[in-house]
Amino acid sequence: MAYADIDILARIVQCEAGGEGETGMKAVACVVMNRVNITYGEYARLHTIRAVIYQEGQFDCVREVVGGRYNTQTIYNMEPTQEHYDIASWAIAGNRLTNLGFALWYFNPYQPYCRQNFPSEVGEFVIRIGRHCFYNPTEYYAET
């Protein structure tokens, strides 16, 4: 069964940030929509929620194997609630968290601090929300 864009976004929000509270889940939804809407760099070639979420190697929640082990937490076994759908609708409607900037990446560093640059220096640290560090694009990203 193929999921609609809102279903895919609600599922990725739940899977990637379900334990991060409303702000953390909104931040993940913002990253997806920032990638959909950016007009330069590698993500500018994607154009849709589906293309962004299924881009190879981007989100652990769509990978069958993570770290050499079968991934038991994927968008396919999520059961989004109304909260996840509300956040997905909020993001699709163009809403954004103002303190997030135009973040295109996030990750959990599994430590109390965030590195200042996203790997390969295409991103610059902007904010930590819950356990995730968020990064805005640098001028190097435009060359991707």
Secondary structure, DSSP 8 states (H G I E B T S, - for coil): ----HHHHHHHHHHHHHTTSHHHHHHHHHHHHHHHHH--SSGGGGT-SHHHHHTSTTS-GGG-SEETTEE----GGG----HHHHHHHHHHHTT---GGGTT--EEE--SSSS--SB-GGGSEEEEEEETTEEEEEE-TTGGG-
